[in-house]
Amino acid sequence: MAVIQLNYLSKALLRTVDVTVVLPVDTLDMESMTYTKRKEYKTLYLLHGIFGDQNDWLYGTRIQRFANERGLCVVMPSGENMFYVDQEHTHNHYGQFIGEELVEMTRAMFPLSHKKEDTFIAGLSMGGYGAIVNGLKYYQTFGYIAGLSSALMLEDWVNCKPPIIQGVDAKKYYESLFGDISKLQGSDKDYYALVKKIPHDQLPKMYMCIGTDDFLLETNRKYRDYLLEEKVDLTYEEGPGNHEWDFWDRYILKILDWLPLNKKDEGLNSGHVSK
């Protein structure tokens, strides 16, 4: 398993960006002692939450081991605190960065599958929102979308409810992220409106999960009901837990089991040595 710290100049953001990539290139066959050969890797683009960075998932969960066992490439970009949406007035095109540029760049660098059914996006909290809106906006790229404890707070933003960052003017803060708040509903940042813009037979499969003690529980349930009304192929789960890494560590494994991945591969590695 190679863990690669990638640093490149982003066209969408006009600055150098940091990306962590987990690539299962060094799995050894126990009997032949040769590296397992794969032509193209299935890929999960995995987004962190607010206050986090490109290494959050690596340090907070067992994603490296889980991905290695399944022959999965995981790409984890830094999204800063910008909710992974395009901010045209400052040339911070985070949506374009996630949904187009990062996919194109990593496919050029690594042996990744170009197929929609092999390309996945997921995230937690702010990253759950980012995964859902960009997975839907770029539905021709992503075949599967997963949101963990997703920050589905559209009504809070429209109504300028005070954010979790204390001392910040709510309206100015939300407009710095989403632009004109009065135009947010119905836009490509509205996870309700995006569903209706996609041909039904091209909708990605979706997975949502959230802890029963999470403050975002009710908004996630509301979106679940909406997706079911729209006949979206949705898997939804609730379980014990709050807005915390213990929950996300458990449920990222459930998501990998839900995705169409290779069976668990017990090759020779530092965590699996046997005769």
N, C-alpha and C positions, 0 to 999 in steps of 0.2 A: 504494500500500500504506500503510494507516494502522496505526501502532503506538500503541495506547491503553493508558495506565496507569490502571487502574480501581481505585477505592477505595470500599468500601461496608460497611455494618454487617451482619454475618452473623447470622442467626437461629440457625443451627446451632452456631456457635462463640461467640456472644455477645461479639463484638468486631469491630473494623474489620479487614477483610482486604484484601490486595493481590493484584491479578490483572493480568496483561499479556495483551492481546488483539491479535492480528494480523488485520487485516480488509482484504481486497483490494478496496477500494471505488473506487480511483482509477486503474484500468487504462485507458489510452487506446488507442483504435483508431488504427492507424497511418495509415489512408487518410482516414477521416472526421473524425479528431481529436475524437471524442466519447467519453465514458466508456462502458465496457462495462456494460450493464445486466444485473443478475441479481436475480431476485425473492427467492430464498432461498439461503443459503450452506450447503454441507456443512461440518461442524464437527469438529475434532479437539481433544479435551481432553487436554492434554499435561502430564505430571507430572514434576517434577524428582526428583533423588536426595537422599540425606542430606547435610546441611550446605549445601544449595542454597537457591535462592529462585525467585520467579516469572520472573526474567530469565535463569536459567541456560541454557535452551535457545536463547534469543535470542543470547547471547554465545558459547556453545560450539559452535553448529552454524549451518548455512545455512538454517535452517527458515524464516526470513522470505522469502528468495528462492524457495525451493521452494514455499511456500504461495501466494505471489503468482502464480507461473506456473500454478498449478492452480486458482485461484479458491477456495482453501480458507481458512476462518476457523480460527485456532488460538487456543485459550484456555488460558493457563498460570497456574494459581493457585499461591500459596505454601502449601506443606504443612508448613512448619517441619520438625521431625525426627520427626513423629508417625505415619508409615507409613500415613496416609490411612484410618485405621479409627476407628470410634466408640469413644470413651472416656466411657462414661456417668457414671462417678463424678465427673468433673470438667467435665461438659457440653462436652466437646470432641468433637462429633459430626462428625469429619472425613469418614467415609463418607457420611453424609447430606449434608454440604456438597458433596462431589464428585458424588455420584450423583443428587441431587435438586435442592438449592438452586441450585448454580452453573449447572446446565442451565436451570432455570426463569428465573433472573435474566438470563442472557445472551440467552436467547431473547426475553425481554421488551425488552431493550435494543437488540438488533441483528436484522437480517433473516435469521434462521437457520432452516433446515429443522427441522421437528418430527418428521421421519420417522426411525424406528429405523435404516433402511438408510443414512441420511445422517449418522449421529451415531457418532463413533468416540472411543475412549479409548486412550491409550498412555502409557508412561513408562519411565524408566531406573532400574535398581537398586531403591532403595526405592520409586520411582515405578512401576517395572515390577510390583512386588508390588501396589501400590495400584491400578494399572490393571487387573490381573487380578482381584483380589478384588472391586473395585467394578463392573467390567465384567460380572462374573458375577452379583453380587448384584442389580444393576440391569439385568438382561438385557433387560427390556422397553424400556429406553431406548437401550442401546448395541448396535449391530449388528456392530461390529468391535472387537477387543481386540488390542493389540500390547504385548509386553513385551521390552525391550532389557536384557540382562544382569540379569534380574530377581532381586531379593533373595528367593528362595524358600528360606527358612531355617527352616521350621516345626520341624524336628527340633532345630535349635540352640536355638530359643526354648523348646520343651518341656523340653529337657534342661539348660536354663540354661547353655549354653556362653558363656564370657565374650564380651561384645560388643566391637566395634572401638573403642569409646570407653573409653580406659584409666582404671582406677581407679574404675569404676562397679560397684556390686553387681549381678550379672547378674539374679538373681531379681527384685529390686526394680525394676530398669530395665525388664525385659520385662513385669512386671505393671503398670507405669505406662503401658505402651503397649497391652497386650492384655487387661488384667484378670487374672482367675484363670487361671494357666497350665495348671492341671489340667483346665480346661474349654475350652482353645483348640482342640484337635482335635474336629472335628465342628461347630464354630461357624461363624458367617458371616465369620470371619477365616481360615478354613481353605480354601485354594484347591483342595484335593482334594474336600472334602465339598460345596462349592458346586456343582461340576459335576453331582453326582448329584441335586441339588434342582431342576434345571431340566428342563422337558420337552425331549426331544432335538431336536424340530423347531424349538425356539425358542433353541437355543444360539447365541451369537454366533460368528462366524468368528474364528479366532485366529491370531496370528503371534508366533513367538518367535525371538529371535536372541541369540547370545552369542559372545564371542571365545574362541578355542581356548586362550588363556593366562589366561583369567579364573578367579578362585578359586571362582566360582559355577557353573562348567561342569557338574559332576556332578549338582548338584541340579536344574539346568535340564534335563539329559538325562533324569533320573528323571521329572520332571513331563511332559516330552514323551512318554515311553513310556506314562505313565498316560493322557494325553489321547488318544493313538492307540488304546489299548485301549477307551476309552469312545466311540470313533468320532466324536470332535470334528473339525470341519473345521479342521485345523491346518496352517499353513505354518511349517516350522522350518528355520533356517539357522545354520550356524557358519562363522566366518571368522577370518582372522588378526587378532590384537588382544588387548588386555587390557581391564581395567575403566577405559576412558578415552574422552575426547571424540572422538579420531580415529575410533574404531570407531563410536560413536553417530552421528557426522556422516554416515558412509557408509551406515549402516543405516537411518537415518530416511528417507533418500531411497528405499531399497528398500521401506520400509513404505508410503510415499506412492504408489509404483508399484503396490503390492499392493492398496491401497484403491481403491474404485470412484469415481475422481475424474475431473474434466474433463481433456482432453488439455492438454499444455503450451501456454500462451497467451503468445505473444511480443508483448505490447503494448508501447507506448512507455513506457520508464522509464529511470532513470539508468544501469542496466546493460545496456540494449538500445536503442541509437539507430542507426537505419539508414534509408536511402531506400526 
